[in-house]
């Protein structure tokens, strides 16, 4: 996890449609950046659906939501379509942003 006050590392990753998205594309806006382990798992699906339910409230505050996982673009496209997710999902198969934000950790029993 990044220390408080650390500048967010830049990244450029493909979204669910294969378009490159950079963090700097959102400069000047509030960004809710969340990392999750895998599409279509129970916990990750609940989290994504919770963001989707509150999407309008985030937009009203001028915030953009970005979810990042190591899943493929194809997986993200299916996940977003299945649950009607209105926000950005980015594919980080090479773990570039995931490691830059220090969120890749060894799995422990039960999480």
Rosetta blueprint (number, residue, H / E / L):
1 X L
2 X L
3 X L
4 X L
5 X L
6 X L
7 X L
8 X L
9 X L
10 X L
11 X L
12 X E
13 X E
14 X E
15 X E
16 X L
17 X L
18 X L
19 X L
20 X E
21 X E
22 X E
23 X H
24 X H
25 X H
26 X H
27 X L
28 X L
29 X L
30 X E
31 X E
32 X E
33 X E
34 X E
35 X E
36 X L
37 X L
38 X L
39 X L
40 X L
41 X L
42 X H
43 X H
44 X H
45 X H
46 X H
47 X H
48 X H
49 X H
50 X H
51 X H
52 X H
53 X H
54 X L
55 X H
56 X H
57 X H
58 X H
59 X H
60 X H
61 X L
62 X L
63 X E
64 X E
65 X E
66 X E
67 X E
68 X E
69 X E
70 X L
71 X L
72 X L
73 X H
74 X H
75 X H
76 X H
77 X H
78 X H
79 X H
80 X H
81 X H
82 X H
83 X L
84 X L
85 X L
86 X L
87 X L
88 X E
89 X E
90 X E
91 X E
92 X L
93 X L
94 X L
95 X L
96 X H
97 X H
98 X H
99 X H
100 X H
101 X L
102 X L
103 X L
104 X L
105 X L
106 X L
107 X L
108 X L
109 X L
110 X L
111 X L
